[in-house]
């Protein structure tokens, strides 16, 4: 199994959810207001100096569904501005 942390610029919510839904992914844990900065993006700290914030989804799936998820993430990233979408993948030992 895999565990995927999907972090994206919050205003892109509709496009992100449509892409995941098209890939058959309709199960997740969501954080609606995530603050931070990355290597390829400006800080999103929801302040006057650094406005905006991210959202995050935590998704797990069996190894075979990773092909769909990877393809979906790549397609979404192609359409979005640089630094607006990131995905991190870890092996998942067990869900209890």
C-alpha positions in Angstrom: 0.0 0.0 0.0 1.0 3.6 -0.5 0.2 6.8 1.5 0.0 10.0 -0.5 0.1 13.5 0.9 -1.3 15.8 -1.8 -0.7 19.6 -1.0 -2.1 22.3 -3.3 -3.0 26.0 -3.5 -6.5 26.2 -1.9 -8.1 28.2 -4.8 -7.4 25.1 -7.0 -9.8 23.0 -5.0 -12.3 22.4 -7.8 -9.7 21.3 -10.4 -7.9 19.0 -7.9 -11.1 17.3 -6.7 -12.4 16.8 -10.3 -9.0 15.3 -11.3 -9.0 12.9 -8.4 -12.7 12.0 -8.9 -12.0 11.2 -12.6 -9.3 8.8 -11.4 -11.8 7.1 -9.1 -10.4 8.5 -5.9 -13.2 9.6 -3.7 -11.8 8.8 -0.3 -9.4 11.0 1.6 -8.6 13.0 4.8 -8.6 16.7 4.1 -7.0 19.7 5.8 -8.6 22.9 4.5 -6.0 25.5 5.7 -2.3 24.4 5.5 0.4 27.0 5.9 4.0 26.7 4.6 6.6 27.3 1.9 8.3 25.0 -0.5 11.3 25.0 -2.8 9.4 26.0 -5.9 6.7 28.3 -4.4 6.3 31.5 -2.5 5.3 31.1 1.2 1.6 30.7 1.8 1.2 31.9 5.3 -2.2 33.7 5.2 -0.6 37.0 6.3 -0.5 40.5 4.7 3.0 39.8 3.6 2.5 36.2 2.4 -1.2 35.9 1.5 -2.9 32.7 0.7 -2.8 29.1 2.0 -2.8 25.5 0.9 -5.1 22.6 1.4 -3.9 19.0 1.8 -5.3 15.6 1.2 -4.1 12.3 2.7 -4.9 9.3 0.5 -4.0 5.7 0.8 -4.4 3.0 -1.9 -3.2 -0.4 -2.9 0.0 -0.5 -5.0 -1.9 -1.2 -8.2 -4.0 2.1 -8.0 -0.8 4.2 -7.8 -0.6 4.1 -11.6 -3.9 6.0 -11.8 -3.0 8.4 -9.0 0.5 9.2 -10.5 -1.0 9.9 -13.9 -3.7 12.1 -12.4 -1.2 14.1 -10.4 1.1 14.6 -13.4 -1.9 15.8 -15.5 -3.0 18.2 -12.8 0.5 19.6 -12.4 0.8 20.2 -16.1 -2.3 22.5 -16.0 -1.4 24.4 -12.8 1.2 27.2 -12.1 4.6 26.0 -10.9 4.6 25.4 -7.2 0.9 25.1 -6.8 0.6 21.3 -6.5 2.9 18.8 -4.7 2.5 15.1 -3.9 4.6 13.0 -1.5 4.4 9.2 -1.5 5.4 6.8 1.2 5.0 3.0 1.7 2.2 2.2 4.0 2.6 -0.9 6.1 -0.9 -1.3 7.5 -4.2 0.4 8.1 -5.8 -0.4 11.4 
